[in-house]
Amino acid sequence: MDPYSAEGELINIHNHFHQGQYQDVVDFDATALSPDNALPARVLQLRARLALGQAEDVLADVRGAPEPELRAVAALAELALGDPDSAVQTVEALAQSGDAAAENATVQVVGGTVLQAAGRSEEALAVLGRHQGNLDAVALIVQIHLQQNRNDLALKEVAAARRWAQDSLLVNLAESWVGLRLGGEKYQQAFYVFEELAQAPATSSVRTLVSQAVAELHLGRTEEAQAALDQAMKKEPGFAEAIANLLVLNVIVGKSPEELKSALQKANPEHSFLTDLAEKSDLFDRAATKYKARVAA
């Protein structure tokens, strides 16, 4: 039986992880799991701890572990601690080992995550492309294609997965990510998915609330987006994605974004919104120097 299927042992912890309920993943009681599922559950718990900012502790827990899954997690922890070179070396060694490690689903997904974060998109896709019916790999492939502005490839990936995964949470999420990029009626479809997750107590998290807010913004519903983001900020006041989207909302409705910009710089000075803004500001300044004011004689 597929452990991630509706009847599988790992369905709840797996869904908690992808709903952004990381503390629920960490607190999940894995003692009753079968031996085959103990390691996959541990990997999810370690990845959840990384998402909660516990990279040093995670690296200490897995350093020197022989299992390829835990070596991949160690690489992810190194990446989180600011050592991408070592992380990439570990992943490349696992991916090119020529043995069972290279075909390991966890190695593919975690390794692909490391490579993409290090800016090695094509290598990440090559590693992920080896998967055999792994929805985590599919979701990550979709995210990479969207970052590459290849909406066509992302849509193709989702359509293919839909044929064999049916109504899986991850397929619904991936389809919604693509929908937010395609626009039109897809905005409303994405909203339904995110709102259902965000507003149900069993599935709500700061991340699902932000996703709902993003869909609301695309639909032009600023008051509803504000409400969802307020809920997110109550759950986690320093969550960078909530702050970034509140900043965008303030610009849309004509409010000053400066206070939120400062809050975002404090929460995550390397946030993509800030780096993109700095890059565009620099380009504007350089373009402006080409033009000098002319005074008529």
N, C-alpha and C positions, 0 to 999 in steps of 0.2 A: 504493500500500500504506500502511496505517496504520502510522506509525513506532513506535507504542506497542504494536502487536500482537505476538504471539509470534514472528513472523518479521521484525518491524521493527527498524530500527537503534537505536532509543532504548529498547527494552524493558528492557535491563539497567540503564542509568543511571536510568530512570524508577522501576524497582522498588527500586533502592538508595535512592533519595530517600524513597519512601514506607515503606520498612522502617526508616528512621531511620539509615541507614548513610551519613552525610553526608560523612565523609572519603573514602569510596569514590567518591562522586559527584564530589568535587573532584579526585580523582586519576584519574578516568576519562579515557582517551585518546580525545579527540574529533577527532584529526587525520584519521582515515580516514572520517569521516562525509561524507555527500553535502552539497552546499551548502544544500539546503532544511532539513536537520536540524541544521546548525551552530548557528544562533541558539537554537532550543529547548533544545539541550544546554547552551549557555552560560547560559541563564536558569536551568536546573536547578542548574548549578554555582554561580551567584551566590546563589541561594536557599539552597543548602547552606552556603555561607560565612556567610550571615546567621544560619543556625541554629547555626553554630559560634561566633558572637559576633564576627564580623568586619565589623560594619556600617559602620564608618568607611572601611575599605578598599574595600568594595563601592560605597559612595556615590561615592568618589573615582573608581572605575573607570567608572561609568556616568553621572556628572554631565555634562549637556549632550548626551547621546546622542540622535540623532533618532528612533531606532526606538521605537515605542510600547511594545514589550515591555520595553525597557531603562528607559524612563521610568517604567513601572509598578514595576519592581524598585527604582528610585531612591526611589519613594514608600514602598516597604516598608522600605528602609534608613532613611529619615527617621523612620518610625514606630518602628523599633528604637532610634533615637537620641533618642527622646523628643520628636519634633516631629509630633504627630498632625494638627495643623491644616494644615500644609504638605502632608503626605502625602495627606490627604483632598482637598484642593484639586486636587492633581495627578490623582488618580484620577477625581474628578468631571469635570475637564476632558476627560480621555480618554474617559470613558463617555458624555459628552454631546456629543462632537465631531461626531456625525452622519456620520462617514466610516468607513473600514475599521477604524480603531483601536477604535471602539466594539464591533465584532463580532469583535475579535481574541481568541482563546481565552486567551492569556496575560494580556491586560488584564482579561478577565473574572475569571479565577481569582485573580490577584494583587490586582487591585482589590477583589474581594469580600473577600479576606483583610484588606486594610487597613480597609475600611469596617466589617467585623464587629469587628475589634479596637478600632476607635474608637467602638463602641457604636451603629453605624448599621445594625442588622440588616435592616430592611426595604429599605434602599437596597442593601445587599449582595445580598439575595435577588433584587432587581430586575435587578441587573447579571448575576448568575450565571444567572438564568432565561433569558437570551438564548442560552445555549450550544446547540450543535448536536452532541449526542453526545459530550460531553467528560466523561470520568469524574472528572477532577480537580474539575470544577465540581459534579458529583453528590456527591462525597465531602464537599465543603465545605458544600453545601446540607444534607446530612444532619447534619453537625456543628452547624450553626446551628439547625436544628429541634430537635435534642436539647437545646441550650442554652436554647431557648425552652420546653422541656418539652412539645413537640408531637411525642410519640412516634408518633402516627398519621401525621403528614405525613412523618416520617423513614422510617417503614416503607413508606409508599407510594412514596417516592422510590427506595428500594432495590429494591423489587419491580419497578418500571418499568425500572430499569437492568439488573436481572438478565435481563430478557427479551432485551436486545440485546447485553449485554456478557458473558453466560455466566459463565465461571469466572475472570474478571479478579481480580488481587490486590486492586485498590481496591474492587471490589464485595464481595469476601469480608471485607475490613476493615470497610467501612461496615455490612455486615450484622451483623458481630460487635459493633460499637459499639451498634447498636440492640438486639441480643440482650442485652447487659449491662444495658440499661435495662429491657427487658421482663421478664427474669428467668425463673424456672422452668427448663424444659429448654433454653432459649436460652443459659443460662449455660454448659452443657456444650458446646454447639455453638461458642460463642465461644472457649472454652478450647482446643478442638482446633485452631482457626485460629492463635491466638496461640502455643500451645506449639510447633506445627510451625515457625513462623517463629523463635521464640526459641531453640530448641534445635539447629537445623541451622546448622552453621558458616557456610554461605554466606549465610544470611539473618539471623543473630542480631545484635542491637544492644541498647543499653541501653533503648531504647524498646520493643522487642518483649518484652524480659524484664519490664519493668514492666507491660506489657499482660497478659502471662501471669499475673503475680502478682495483678493486679486480679481476673482471672477466678477464680484459686484462692481468693481471699478471699471472693468471692461464693458459692463452692461450700463454704465453711467449712473449707477445707484450709489452716490457718495455717502448718503446718510447710513445706508445699510453697511457699506464698507467701514465706515467709522465705528459702528457698533461692534462689528466683528473684530476689528483691530483693538478696540478698547478691551474686549474680552481677552484677547491674546496678551495684551500688556498687563492685565490683572494676573494672568497665570504666570507670566515671566517678564517682569518689567524691563530687563536688559536684553531681550531677544532682538538681535540685530535685524532680522527680516521684518519683524513687526514695525520696528522704528523706521526702516527704509521705506516701507509702504505707507506709513503715516506721513512721512516726509513728502512722498509723491502726492498723496491725497491733499496735503496742505497746499501744495503748488496748484493743484487742479481747482481748488475752491478759493484760491486767492489769498491764502494766509502765508505769513512769513515762515520759511522752512529753516531758518538759521538755528533755532533752539534744537530742533530735531537733528539737524546736521551735526551739531556738536555732540548730541547724545549718541549718534551713530558712530562718530569718530572715537568716542569713549568705549562704546560696546565692541566695536570691531574696526580698528583703523585701516585694515586691509580689505574691507568689504568691497565687493565688485562695483557697487553704486558709486562709492567714493573714488575708486581708482579710475573708473570710466569718466566721472565728472572732471577729475583732475586732468586726464588725457585730453578731453574735449576743450577744457579751458585753456590748456597749453596750445592746442591747435588754433583756437580762436585768437589768442594773443599773438601767435606767430603770423597769422594771416593779417591781423590788424596792422602790423608793422610795415606791411607792403603799401599801405595807403597813408598818404600825408595830406593834411588839410591844405587846401588851396585857397588863397585869398585873392579875390579879383582886384586888379589894379584900378 
